[in-house]
Amino acid sequence: MKRNFAVFFALLFMVVLFQAGPVSAAQNEFGQAYSGTLADTNTEDRYTYTLTHSGTFTIDLQSYLGAVSIEVVDENNKEVFSHSVRGGKPDNPAKENYAVDLEEGSYTVIVERYSSSYNGSYRVTADFVSSQANEMEPNNGTEAAQKITLPHEPVTGFLSWNDAEDYYEFDVKQAGKVTIQLDSYLEAVSFSLINHTTDQRVWDNASVREGKPETPKKEFFTVYLEPGKYYAKVSKYSSSYTGKYKLKVSHTAAGNTETEGNNGTVTAQPFPSTGTVKGLISWNDRADYYKLRVKSPTKVNIKASAFFYSEVLLLDENGKQLDRVTTYNGEEDNPHTQIITYSLTPNKDYFVSVGGYYSNSQGVYTLDIPELKPVTVQFKDVSSAYRPAVDYLVRHQITNGLSKTEFGVSKNISRADAAVWLAKALNLNTETARDSGFADVPARAVGAVNALKEEGIVGGKTDTRFGAYDSLTRGEIAIILQRAYQLSGNGSSSFTDVSDRYRDAVDALVANKVTNGISARSFGVSQKLTRGQLAIFLYRLSTK
């Protein structure tokens, strides 16, 4: 009998001892409600869940206790979070919902008695929503960065309690524009772009704010880069901001024809014999230099075009600044153009430098020097007397002649054709000038006539007739050129066929060595102007 009692009490002791320890489930299911009771004999319960993908882990807790503690730990027993739930009653439970963004792995929910004075029951339910991220973890540093081959589909990434930053590696194979689109579903996230070679930051922790799970904040980061390897880094703005983002890197080659590194006078690139070059000022290439050298005295017009705020300098062989222009307020498809005009001395070195005016001034530019361009058109009717002038007009795209073989040197020029030539030579804006009111101007000359009239350079035969197809006379061109180039004379010409109407204009052309007339006594005021004569006049005025 005594032996039976001893066995009974031993068994009872083992049962009590077992019930006093924590209850643990090997693996629990999402969406399943689990109920438990906390008391002196059972102070905590554990529920283990396995996440097969990154995502949002949620816990619903109903507590019928005055106070209870809830904690989540990872598989290394590191605390994810812990909270207390208070105010529960047997007939009116306290309800709390918790959500945390986590990476793939095993996590344990611990429901624990808050203190020995609080006993009662609870119910807990856990759920999980996948982030649908397609990033390749781990990518938490430059050594482990996920490689992106451009072009690529957007990458969906996820920042969580246990993943504070993601790195993506991509190669820029040709210099050009890189655009990074970051769609943030987080309230705030940080973005950095890092140069692999120098470890310098193109952007350092730039923030993207006010994203929401249902309405992402879209931000575009654009920069011009030289070839090389770069890292895009997306990181938590603070520990409290977690969630999903999308990243896409796009690249457009600049198509620049410069030869790197032309970053100073010592390594300056000889200006191309084509007379034009397309260059790039980028984040990691802030200045380009080109060397000029001519064999004969040459007045050059260096046309610099860029859509960004650039600074273009003309330097002598010692690096002394001779001239300077800046471009600004342009657009990619409508760059701003400025011109440096300078007379170069033969057999001396000159340098043209292009740089961004501000540290963030970047983009594509072109330098065009028409005087250096080879003339490939060979007109059969152009003699040596007219060759320099005709070549100048062709180089500067003022005219291309009547055909591939005929310039029309001895043919009369119409008022419409002369207007087109002159507007181009003066670089007038033919797009925005107000309408001239003339009804007889052909479409090809409308813009030129509008611009010349707006500048007060030409008038018409009447208020509505320009005389577009009438031949221009030498007297008329004298007046037009005096106005266009603001010429003044000394009254010393001795032509007998020049009336008071033409006197000042003819004197101005003679004084400025544009023409000496058709003879010592005759200017030829009433004679019709030829295409060859106007070519010489414009050449002399543009290169003097």
C-alpha positions as CSV (number, residue, x, y, z in Angstrom):
1,M,0.0,0.0,0.0
2,K,2.8,2.4,1.0
3,R,4.6,1.5,-2.2
4,N,1.5,2.4,-4.3
5,F,1.3,5.8,-2.6
6,A,4.9,6.5,-3.4
7,V,4.5,5.7,-7.1
8,F,1.4,7.9,-7.2
9,F,3.1,11.0,-5.7
10,A,6.1,10.5,-7.9
11,L,3.9,10.5,-11.0
12,L,2.0,13.6,-9.7
13,F,5.3,15.5,-9.1
14,M,6.4,14.8,-12.7
15,V,3.1,16.0,-14.1
16,V,3.3,19.2,-12.1
17,L,6.9,19.8,-13.0
18,F,6.1,19.3,-16.8
19,Q,3.2,21.7,-16.6
20,A,5.2,24.4,-14.9
21,G,7.6,24.8,-17.9
22,P,6.9,26.6,-21.2
23,V,4.7,25.1,-23.9
24,S,6.4,24.8,-27.2
25,A,5.1,23.9,-30.7
26,A,7.6,22.5,-33.2
27,Q,6.0,24.3,-36.1
28,N,2.9,26.5,-36.3
29,E,0.7,27.4,-39.2
30,F,-0.1,30.8,-40.5
31,G,-3.8,31.8,-40.1
32,Q,-4.4,29.3,-37.3
33,A,-5.6,30.7,-34.0
34,Y,-3.8,29.3,-30.9
35,S,-5.2,29.6,-27.4
36,G,-3.3,29.3,-24.2
37,T,-3.5,29.9,-20.5
38,L,-0.8,31.6,-18.4
39,A,-0.5,30.8,-14.7
40,D,2.0,29.8,-12.1
41,T,2.3,26.4,-13.7
42,N,2.7,27.8,-17.2
43,T,4.4,31.2,-17.5
44,E,5.1,31.3,-21.3
45,D,4.1,29.6,-24.6
46,R,6.2,29.6,-27.8
47,Y,5.0,29.4,-31.4
48,T,7.5,28.9,-34.2
49,Y,6.9,30.0,-37.8
50,T,9.0,29.6,-40.9
51,L,9.1,32.3,-43.6
52,T,10.1,30.9,-47.0
53,H,10.4,34.4,-48.5
54,S,10.9,37.9,-47.2
55,G,7.7,39.7,-46.4
56,T,5.4,41.1,-43.6
57,F,4.9,39.0,-40.5
58,T,1.8,40.0,-38.5
59,I,0.5,38.9,-35.1
60,D,-2.9,39.3,-33.7
61,L,-3.2,38.9,-29.9
62,Q,-6.3,38.9,-27.8
63,S,-5.5,39.0,-24.1
64,Y,-7.9,38.2,-21.3
65,L,-5.2,39.0,-18.7
66,G,-4.6,42.3,-16.9
67,A,-1.2,42.3,-18.6
68,V,0.8,40.0,-20.8
69,S,4.1,40.2,-22.7
70,I,4.7,39.2,-26.3
71,E,8.1,38.9,-27.9
72,V,9.4,37.7,-31.3
73,V,13.0,36.3,-31.7
74,D,14.9,35.0,-34.7
75,E,16.5,31.6,-35.0
76,N,19.5,32.9,-33.1
77,N,17.3,34.0,-30.3
78,K,17.9,37.7,-31.2
79,E,15.0,39.8,-30.2
80,V,13.0,41.3,-33.1
81,F,10.5,43.1,-30.8
82,S,8.8,42.9,-27.5
83,H,5.7,44.6,-26.2
84,S,3.2,44.4,-23.3
85,V,-0.5,44.2,-23.7
86,R,-2.5,45.6,-20.8
87,G,-6.1,46.1,-19.8
88,G,-7.5,42.7,-20.8
89,K,-10.4,41.3,-18.8
90,P,-12.1,37.9,-18.9
91,D,-15.2,39.4,-20.5
92,N,-13.5,42.1,-22.5
93,P,-10.1,41.1,-24.0
94,A,-7.4,43.6,-25.0
95,K,-6.6,43.4,-28.7
96,E,-3.4,44.3,-30.4
97,N,-1.9,43.8,-33.8
98,Y,1.8,43.9,-34.7
99,A,3.5,43.9,-38.0
100,V,7.2,43.5,-38.8
101,D,9.1,43.1,-42.1
102,L,11.4,40.1,-42.0
103,E,13.7,38.1,-44.2
104,E,13.4,34.5,-44.9
105,G,14.0,32.3,-41.8
106,S,12.5,30.8,-38.7
107,Y,11.0,33.0,-36.0
108,T,9.4,32.3,-32.6
109,V,6.6,34.2,-31.0
110,I,6.8,34.1,-27.2
111,V,3.6,34.9,-25.1
112,E,4.7,35.3,-21.5
113,R,3.1,36.2,-18.2
114,Y,3.8,39.8,-17.4
115,S,4.1,39.1,-13.7
116,S,3.0,36.6,-11.1
117,S,-0.1,38.5,-10.3
118,Y,-1.5,38.2,-13.9
119,N,-3.1,34.9,-14.8
120,G,-5.5,34.1,-17.6
121,S,-6.0,33.0,-21.1
122,Y,-5.1,34.5,-24.6
123,R,-5.4,33.8,-28.2
124,V,-2.7,34.4,-30.8
125,T,-2.8,34.3,-34.7
126,A,0.1,34.9,-37.0
127,D,-0.1,35.7,-40.7
128,F,2.4,36.4,-43.5
129,V,2.4,38.3,-46.8
130,S,5.2,37.8,-49.2
131,S,7.1,40.9,-50.4
132,Q,7.3,39.3,-53.9
133,A,10.9,40.7,-54.0
134,N,13.1,39.2,-56.7
135,E,16.4,40.6,-55.5
136,M,19.1,38.0,-54.8
137,E,20.1,37.9,-51.2
138,P,22.5,38.3,-49.6
139,N,23.4,41.6,-51.3
140,N,24.4,43.6,-48.3
141,G,27.8,45.0,-49.5
142,T,29.9,45.7,-52.5
143,E,31.5,42.3,-52.4
144,A,28.1,40.6,-52.4
145,A,26.3,43.1,-54.6
146,Q,23.8,41.7,-57.0
147,K,25.0,42.1,-60.6
148,I,22.7,43.9,-63.1
149,T,23.3,43.7,-66.8
150,L,22.0,46.8,-68.7
151,P,19.3,47.0,-69.9
152,H,17.3,45.1,-67.3
153,E,13.8,44.7,-65.9
154,P,13.1,46.5,-62.6
155,V,14.4,44.8,-59.5
156,T,12.0,44.5,-56.6
157,G,13.9,44.7,-53.3
158,F,12.9,44.6,-49.6
159,L,14.3,46.3,-46.6
160,S,13.4,44.6,-43.3
161,W,14.2,44.3,-39.6
162,N,17.2,42.1,-40.5
163,D,18.2,43.6,-43.9
164,A,19.2,47.3,-43.7
165,E,20.8,47.8,-47.1
166,D,21.0,46.3,-50.6
167,Y,23.7,46.7,-53.2
168,Y,23.5,46.4,-57.0
169,E,26.5,46.4,-59.3
170,F,26.3,47.5,-62.9
171,D,28.8,48.3,-65.7
172,V,28.7,51.4,-67.8
173,K,30.4,50.3,-71.0
174,Q,30.1,53.6,-72.9
175,A,30.2,57.1,-71.5
176,G,26.7,58.5,-71.3
177,K,23.6,59.3,-69.3
178,V,22.6,57.0,-66.5
179,T,19.1,57.3,-65.0
180,I,18.1,55.4,-61.9
181,Q,14.4,55.1,-61.1
182,L,13.6,54.3,-57.5
183,D,10.0,53.6,-56.6
184,S,9.7,53.6,-52.8
185,Y,6.8,52.0,-51.0
186,L,8.4,53.1,-47.7
187,E,7.8,56.3,-45.8
188,A,11.5,57.1,-46.3
189,V,14.5,55.4,-47.9
190,S,18.1,56.4,-48.7
191,F,19.9,56.0,-52.0
192,S,23.6,56.2,-52.8
193,L,25.6,55.7,-56.0
194,I,29.2,54.7,-55.6
195,N,32.1,54.6,-58.0
196,H,33.9,51.2,-57.7
197,T,37.3,52.5,-58.6
198,T,37.5,55.5,-56.2
199,D,34.8,54.6,-53.7
200,Q,33.5,58.2,-54.2
201,R,29.8,58.9,-53.9
202,V,27.9,60.3,-56.8
203,W,25.0,60.6,-54.4
204,D,25.4,59.9,-50.7
205,N,22.3,58.9,-48.8
206,A,19.9,60.9,-50.9
207,S,16.4,60.5,-49.4
208,V,13.2,59.5,-51.1
209,R,10.3,60.4,-48.8
210,E,6.5,60.0,-48.5
211,G,6.2,56.6,-50.2
212,K,3.2,54.5,-49.3
213,P,2.4,50.8,-49.8
214,E,-0.5,51.6,-52.1
215,T,1.1,54.8,-53.7
216,P,4.9,54.5,-54.2
217,K,7.0,57.7,-54.4
218,K,8.9,57.7,-57.7
219,E,12.2,59.4,-57.9
220,F,14.6,59.7,-60.8
221,F,18.4,60.2,-60.4
222,T,20.2,61.2,-63.5
223,V,23.9,61.6,-64.0
224,Y,26.5,61.5,-66.8
225,L,29.2,58.9,-66.2
226,E,32.4,57.7,-67.8
227,P,32.8,53.9,-68.5
228,G,33.4,51.8,-65.3
229,K,31.8,49.8,-62.5
230,Y,29.3,51.4,-60.2
231,Y,27.1,50.4,-57.2
232,A,23.6,51.5,-56.5
233,K,22.9,51.2,-52.8
234,V,19.4,51.3,-51.3
235,S,19.3,51.5,-47.5
236,K,16.9,52.2,-44.6
237,Y,16.5,55.8,-43.8
238,S,16.0,54.8,-40.2
239,S,15.4,51.6,-38.4
240,S,11.6,52.2,-38.3
241,Y,11.2,52.5,-42.0
242,T,11.0,49.1,-43.8
243,G,9.2,47.7,-46.9
244,K,9.4,47.2,-50.6
245,Y,11.0,49.3,-53.4
246,K,11.7,48.9,-57.1
247,L,14.9,49.8,-58.8
248,K,15.7,50.3,-62.5
249,V,18.9,51.5,-64.1
250,S,18.9,52.9,-67.6
251,H,21.8,54.0,-69.8
252,T,22.0,56.1,-73.0
253,A,25.3,56.4,-74.7
254,A,26.5,60.0,-75.2
255,G,27.9,59.2,-78.7
256,N,30.8,61.6,-78.0
257,T,33.7,61.6,-80.4
258,E,36.4,63.1,-78.2
259,T,39.5,61.2,-77.3
260,E,39.9,60.8,-73.5
261,G,41.9,61.8,-71.4
262,N,42.0,65.3,-72.8
263,N,41.9,66.8,-69.4
264,G,44.5,69.5,-69.7
265,T,46.8,71.4,-72.1
266,V,49.5,68.7,-71.9
267,T,47.1,66.0,-73.0
268,A,44.8,68.2,-75.2
269,Q,43.3,66.4,-78.2
270,P,44.2,68.0,-81.5
271,F,41.0,69.5,-82.9
272,P,39.6,67.1,-85.5
273,S,40.2,67.9,-89.1
274,T,36.5,67.6,-89.7
275,G,36.0,70.9,-87.9
276,T,33.6,69.5,-85.3
277,V,33.7,67.4,-82.2
278,K,31.1,66.0,-79.8
279,G,32.2,65.8,-76.2
280,L,30.9,65.0,-72.7
281,I,31.2,66.6,-69.4
282,S,30.4,64.0,-66.8
283,W,30.5,63.5,-63.0
284,N,33.9,62.0,-63.3
285,D,35.3,64.1,-66.2
286,R,34.9,67.8,-65.5
287,A,37.0,69.4,-68.3
288,D,38.1,68.7,-71.9
289,Y,40.9,70.4,-73.8
290,Y,41.5,70.7,-77.6
291,K,44.5,72.1,-79.4
292,L,44.2,74.4,-82.4
293,R,47.0,75.3,-84.8
294,V,46.6,76.9,-88.2
295,K,49.1,77.4,-91.1
296,S,47.9,80.8,-92.3
297,P,46.1,83.7,-90.6
298,T,42.6,82.5,-89.9
299,K,39.7,84.2,-88.2
300,V,37.8,81.4,-86.6
301,N,34.2,81.2,-85.2
302,I,34.2,78.6,-82.5
303,K,30.5,77.6,-82.0
304,A,29.9,75.9,-78.7
305,S,26.5,74.3,-78.2
306,A,25.3,72.7,-74.9
307,F,22.1,72.3,-73.0
308,F,23.8,72.5,-69.6
309,Y,25.6,75.4,-68.0
310,S,29.0,75.2,-69.6
311,E,32.1,77.4,-69.7
312,V,34.1,77.5,-72.9
313,L,37.5,79.2,-72.9
314,L,40.0,80.1,-75.6
315,L,43.6,80.0,-74.3
316,D,46.9,80.9,-75.8
317,E,49.9,78.6,-75.8
318,N,50.8,79.7,-72.2
319,G,47.3,79.0,-70.9
320,K,46.3,82.7,-70.8
321,Q,42.6,83.3,-71.3
322,L,41.9,85.1,-74.6
323,D,38.1,84.8,-74.6
324,R,35.2,83.1,-72.8
325,V,31.6,82.3,-73.3
326,T,29.0,80.3,-71.3
327,T,26.0,78.3,-72.4
328,Y,22.9,78.1,-70.2
329,N,19.1,77.5,-70.3
330,G,19.3,75.0,-73.2
331,E,17.5,71.8,-73.6
332,E,18.7,68.4,-74.8
333,D,16.9,68.8,-78.2
334,N,17.5,72.5,-78.3
335,P,20.9,73.4,-77.0
336,H,22.1,76.9,-76.3
337,T,24.8,78.1,-78.7
338,Q,27.5,80.7,-78.1
339,I,30.4,81.8,-80.5
340,I,34.0,82.8,-79.8
341,T,35.4,84.8,-82.8
342,Y,39.1,85.2,-82.8
343,S,42.0,85.7,-85.3
344,L,44.6,83.0,-85.0
345,T,48.2,83.5,-85.7
346,P,49.9,80.9,-87.9
347,N,52.1,78.2,-86.3
348,K,51.1,78.9,-82.7
349,D,49.2,76.6,-80.3
350,Y,45.8,77.6,-79.0
351,F,43.6,75.6,-76.7
352,V,39.8,75.4,-76.3
353,S,38.6,74.1,-73.0
354,V,35.1,73.1,-72.1
355,G,33.9,72.5,-68.5
356,G,30.8,72.5,-66.3
357,Y,30.1,75.9,-64.8
358,Y,28.8,74.3,-61.6
359,S,29.8,71.0,-59.9
360,N,26.5,69.4,-61.1
361,S,26.7,70.9,-64.7
362,Q,26.9,67.9,-67.0
363,G,26.0,66.8,-70.4
364,V,26.8,66.6,-74.1
365,Y,28.3,69.5,-76.0
366,T,29.5,70.1,-79.5
367,L,32.3,72.4,-80.8
368,D,32.1,73.5,-84.4
369,I,34.8,75.5,-86.2
370,P,33.6,75.9,-89.8
371,E,36.9,77.4,-90.9
372,L,38.6,74.1,-90.2
373,K,36.2,72.0,-92.2
374,P,37.3,70.7,-95.6
375,V,35.2,71.8,-98.5
376,T,34.3,68.7,-100.5
377,V,32.1,70.5,-103.1
378,Q,34.1,71.6,-106.2
379,F,32.1,74.1,-108.3
380,K,33.3,74.2,-111.9
381,D,32.4,77.9,-112.3
382,V,34.4,79.2,-109.3
383,S,37.7,80.8,-110.1
384,S,40.6,81.5,-107.7
385,A,39.3,85.0,-107.1
386,Y,36.0,83.7,-105.7
387,R,37.3,80.4,-104.1
388,P,38.0,81.7,-100.5
389,A,34.6,83.4,-100.3
390,V,32.6,80.5,-101.7
391,D,34.4,78.0,-99.5
392,Y,33.6,80.2,-96.5
393,L,29.9,80.3,-97.4
394,V,29.8,76.5,-97.9
395,R,31.7,75.8,-94.6
396,H,29.3,78.0,-92.7
397,Q,26.3,76.4,-94.4
398,I,25.1,79.8,-95.7
399,T,24.6,78.3,-99.2
400,N,25.5,75.2,-101.2
401,G,25.3,76.6,-104.7
402,L,22.8,76.1,-107.5
403,S,23.9,72.4,-107.9
404,K,26.8,70.1,-107.0
405,T,28.9,71.6,-109.8
406,E,27.6,75.1,-110.2
407,F,27.7,77.9,-107.7
408,G,26.3,80.6,-110.1
409,V,29.1,83.1,-109.6
410,S,28.0,85.4,-112.5
411,K,24.3,85.0,-112.0
412,N,22.1,87.7,-110.5
413,I,20.9,87.0,-107.0
414,S,17.3,87.6,-106.0
415,R,16.2,89.6,-102.9
416,A,14.8,86.4,-101.4
417,D,18.1,84.5,-101.8
418,A,20.2,87.4,-100.5
419,A,17.9,87.6,-97.4
420,V,18.5,83.9,-96.7
421,W,22.3,84.3,-97.0
422,L,22.4,87.4,-94.9
423,A,20.2,86.0,-92.1
424,K,22.5,82.9,-91.9
425,A,25.6,85.0,-91.9
426,L,24.3,87.2,-89.1
427,N,23.1,84.1,-87.2
428,L,19.6,85.7,-86.7
429,N,16.7,83.8,-85.1
430,T,14.4,83.1,-88.0
431,E,12.0,81.0,-85.9
432,T,10.5,83.6,-83.5
433,A,10.7,86.9,-85.5
434,R,7.3,88.5,-86.1
435,D,5.7,88.3,-89.5
436,S,6.9,90.9,-92.0
437,G,3.5,91.4,-93.7
438,F,4.9,90.7,-97.1
439,A,2.7,88.4,-99.3
440,D,5.2,87.5,-102.0
441,V,7.9,85.8,-100.0
442,P,8.5,82.1,-100.7
443,A,8.4,79.7,-97.8
444,R,12.1,79.0,-97.8
445,A,12.8,82.7,-97.2
446,V,10.0,83.7,-94.9
447,G,11.9,83.3,-91.6
448,A,14.9,85.2,-93.0
449,V,12.9,88.1,-94.3
450,N,10.9,88.3,-91.0
451,A,14.1,88.4,-89.0
452,L,15.8,91.0,-91.2
453,K,12.8,93.3,-91.2
454,E,12.5,93.0,-87.4
455,E,16.1,94.1,-87.0
456,G,15.5,97.1,-89.3
457,I,17.9,95.8,-91.9
458,V,15.5,95.5,-94.9
459,G,12.2,96.9,-96.0
460,G,9.9,96.1,-98.9
461,K,8.9,97.6,-102.2
462,T,5.5,98.3,-100.5
463,D,3.9,97.4,-97.2
464,T,2.8,94.1,-98.6
465,R,5.4,93.4,-101.3
466,F,9.0,92.5,-100.6
467,G,10.0,92.0,-104.2
468,A,11.3,88.5,-103.4
469,Y,12.0,87.5,-107.0
470,D,13.5,90.9,-108.1
471,S,17.2,91.1,-108.6
472,L,19.1,93.0,-105.9
473,T,21.2,96.0,-107.0
474,R,24.6,96.9,-105.8
475,G,23.2,100.1,-104.4
476,E,20.6,98.2,-102.4
477,I,23.1,95.8,-101.0
478,A,25.3,98.7,-99.9
479,I,22.5,100.1,-97.7
480,I,21.5,96.6,-96.4
481,L,25.1,95.7,-95.4
482,Q,25.7,99.1,-93.8
483,R,22.7,98.5,-91.6
484,A,23.4,94.8,-90.9
485,Y,27.0,95.3,-89.9
486,Q,26.6,98.9,-88.5
487,L,29.4,100.2,-90.8
488,S,30.5,103.8,-91.0
489,G,32.6,105.6,-93.7
490,N,34.7,108.7,-94.1
491,G,33.0,110.2,-97.2
492,S,36.1,109.8,-99.3
493,S,34.8,107.7,-102.2
494,S,34.9,109.5,-105.6
495,F,32.3,107.5,-107.5
496,T,30.3,109.7,-109.9
497,D,27.2,107.4,-110.0
498,V,26.4,107.5,-106.3
499,S,23.5,109.7,-105.3
500,D,22.8,111.0,-101.8
501,R,20.6,108.1,-101.0
502,Y,23.5,105.7,-101.4
503,R,26.5,107.9,-100.4
504,D,26.9,107.0,-96.7
505,A,26.4,103.3,-97.4
506,V,28.9,103.2,-100.3
507,D,31.5,105.2,-98.3
508,A,31.1,102.7,-95.4
509,L,31.7,99.7,-97.7
510,V,34.8,101.3,-99.3
511,A,36.2,102.5,-95.9
512,N,35.8,98.9,-94.5
513,K,37.4,97.4,-97.6
514,V,34.4,95.4,-98.6
515,T,34.4,96.7,-102.2
516,N,36.1,99.3,-104.4
517,G,33.4,99.6,-107.0
518,I,33.5,98.3,-110.5
519,S,35.9,101.0,-111.6
520,A,37.7,104.0,-110.2
521,R,34.8,106.3,-111.0
522,S,31.8,104.0,-110.9
523,F,30.4,101.9,-108.0
524,G,27.7,100.4,-110.2
525,V,24.8,101.5,-108.0
526,S,22.1,100.4,-110.5
527,Q,23.8,97.2,-111.7
528,K,22.4,93.9,-110.6
529,L,24.3,92.1,-107.9
530,T,25.8,88.7,-108.7
531,R,26.0,85.7,-106.4
532,G,29.8,85.8,-106.6
533,Q,29.9,89.5,-105.6
534,L,27.7,88.9,-102.6
535,A,29.8,85.9,-101.6
536,I,32.9,88.2,-101.5
537,F,31.1,90.9,-99.6
538,L,29.9,88.5,-96.9
539,Y,33.3,86.8,-96.7
540,R,35.1,90.1,-96.2
541,L,32.7,91.4,-93.6
542,S,32.7,88.1,-91.7
543,T,36.4,87.6,-91.6
544,K,37.7,91.2,-91.2
